[in-house]
Amino acid sequence: VPNLSVRPVRADDFTFFRALAQDERVVHYVGDGTEWTDAYVEQRFADALDHGAPSHRDLRWYIAETPAAVPVGLLALTRHPGETEIGYWIAPDSWGNGYASQLVEHAVAVAIDNGWGPRLEATVHRDNLASRRVVERVGFVVDSSTESATSAELTYRLTLPDSGGQ
Ligand SMILES: CC(C)(COP(=O)(O)OP(=O)(O)OC[C@H]1O[C@@H](n2cnc3c(N)ncnc32)[C@H](O)[C@@H]1OP(=O)(O)O)[C@@H](O)C(=O)NCCC(=O)NCCS
């Protein structure tokens, strides 16, 4: 399995992003589980290029590419005070290669390097077993204070190691 390279999202990633957001397999456990409309894809992508304006959240999106520069995944970081929320999508043809695990490890490194901790958060649907496995392997645990027997979503958190000196 090749190592992915991860770079900030660019305007010409739109087609790749739209294909993911309009693929039922990708959005099955995302939001209400339906494919994104063209208008919603455009809005979310524009916000990401704009680092979150006008929502005033701080968004950092990254695209993961193979060594042949084929895009295979999206990593989305949303910064909140004291916490960075992560999201990750891998193109279905590329599932099962450990790519999502690489992306989550990248998110951990980025958050440590930039002081975007001390916590990372991931919201994962209960039935999304592959995604649960990905964050659990990296050390995320379900935040029991937010866990509700009736909710379909689980909140996973990881407290980052102290980067030292900050
Ligand atoms: C979830 C997703 C990101 C996983 O991507 P991936 O690159 O295939 O993940 P990885 O290969 O790094 O790891 C998947 C792990 O889940 C396991 N897995 C895969 N399918 C599984 C299933 N149905 N049940 C249990 N475990 C499963 C794999 O065996 C692997 O664990 P292992 O390394 O211990 O063997 C990908 O399926 C995806 O993009 N889904 C749609 C978007 C999404 O749901 N994103 C997450 C939102 S929280």
The ligand as a Tripos MOL2 file, in Angstrom:
@<TRIPOS>MOLECULE
LIG
   48    50     1     0     0
SMALL
NO_CHARGES

@<TRIPOS>ATOM
      1 C1        -15.0180    4.6860    6.5380 C.3       1 LIG1
      2 C2        -13.9340    4.9050    5.4790 C.3       1 LIG1
      3 C3        -13.3540    6.3000    5.6350 C.3       1 LIG1
      4 C4        -12.8400    3.8460    5.6760 C.3       1 LIG1
      5 O1        -11.8260    4.0890    4.7140 O.3       1 LIG1
      6 P1        -10.7030    2.9850    4.3850 P.3       1 LIG1
      7 O2         -9.5670    3.6810    3.7250 O.co2     1 LIG1
      8 O3        -11.3180    1.8550    3.6940 O.co2     1 LIG1
      9 O4        -10.2950    2.5610    5.8820 O.3       1 LIG1
     10 P2         -9.0030    1.7510    6.3370 P.3       1 LIG1
     11 O5         -8.6280    0.8280    5.2120 O.co2     1 LIG1
     12 O6         -7.9820    2.7040    6.8440 O.co2     1 LIG1
     13 O7         -9.5160    0.9520    7.5990 O.3       1 LIG1
     14 C5        -10.7870    0.3610    7.6270 C.3       1 LIG1
     15 C6        -10.8240   -0.5630    8.8250 C.3       1 LIG1
     16 O8        -12.1690   -0.9590    9.0250 O.3       1 LIG1
     17 C7        -12.2780   -2.3520    8.8380 C.3       1 LIG1
     18 N1        -13.5420   -2.5860    8.1640 N.ar      1 LIG1
     19 C8        -13.8630   -2.3210    6.8980 C.ar      1 LIG1
     20 N2        -15.1400   -2.6440    6.6710 N.ar      1 LIG1
     21 C9        -15.6280   -3.1050    7.8510 C.ar      1 LIG1
     22 C10       -16.8840   -3.5720    8.2680 C.ar      1 LIG1
     23 N3        -17.9160   -3.6280    7.4530 N.pl3     1 LIG1
     24 N4        -17.0180   -3.9590    9.5520 N.ar      1 LIG1
     25 C11       -15.9930   -3.9070   10.4070 C.ar      1 LIG1
     26 N5        -14.7660   -3.4390   10.0650 N.ar      1 LIG1
     27 C12       -14.6080   -3.0600    8.8010 C.ar      1 LIG1
     28 C13       -11.0940   -2.7330    8.0060 C.3       1 LIG1
     29 O9        -10.7660   -4.0900    8.1680 O.3       1 LIG1
     30 C14       -10.0300   -1.8150    8.5790 C.3       1 LIG1
     31 O10        -9.5760   -2.2420    9.8390 O.3       1 LIG1
     32 P3         -8.1800   -3.0190    9.9880 P.3       1 LIG1
     33 O11        -7.1370   -2.0730    9.4950 O.co2     1 LIG1
     34 O12        -8.0680   -3.3200   11.4250 O.co2     1 LIG1
     35 O13        -8.2700   -4.2130    9.1160 O.co2     1 LIG1
     36 C15       -14.5050    4.7290    4.0520 C.3       1 LIG1
     37 O14       -15.2200    3.5310    4.0030 O.3       1 LIG1
     38 C16       -15.3750    5.8670    3.6210 C.2       1 LIG1
     39 O15       -14.9060    6.8540    3.0390 O.2       1 LIG1
     40 N6        -16.7130    5.7670    3.8840 N.am      1 LIG1
     41 C17       -17.6360    6.7870    3.4780 C.3       1 LIG1
     42 C18       -17.4420    8.1040    4.2010 C.3       1 LIG1
     43 C19       -17.4870    7.9190    5.7040 C.2       1 LIG1
     44 O16       -18.3190    7.2190    6.2400 O.2       1 LIG1
     45 N7        -16.5570    8.5880    6.3720 N.am      1 LIG1
     46 C20       -16.4670    8.5560    7.8100 C.3       1 LIG1
     47 C21       -17.4780    9.4830    8.3930 C.3       1 LIG1
     48 S1        -17.3660    9.4490   10.1820 S.3       1 LIG1
@<TRIPOS>BOND
     1     1     2 1
     2     2     3 1
     3     2     4 1
     4     2    36 1
     5     4     5 1
     6     5     6 1
     7     6     7 2
     8     6     8 1
     9     6     9 1
    10     9    10 1
    11    10    11 2
    12    10    12 1
    13    10    13 1
    14    13    14 1
    15    14    15 1
    16    15    16 1
    17    15    30 1
    18    16    17 1
    19    17    18 1
    20    17    28 1
    21    18    19 ar
    22    18    27 ar
    23    19    20 ar
    24    20    21 ar
    25    21    22 ar
    26    21    27 ar
    27    22    23 1
    28    22    24 ar
    29    24    25 ar
    30    25    26 ar
    31    26    27 ar
    32    28    29 1
    33    28    30 1
    34    30    31 1
    35    31    32 1
    36    32    33 2
    37    32    34 1
    38    32    35 1
    39    36    37 1
    40    36    38 1
    41    38    39 2
    42    38    40 1
    43    40    41 1
    44    41    42 1
    45    42    43 1
    46    43    44 2
    47    43    45 1
    48    45    46 1
    49    46    47 1
    50    47    48 1
@<TRIPOS>SUBSTRUCTURE
     1 LIG1         1 GROUP 0 **** ****
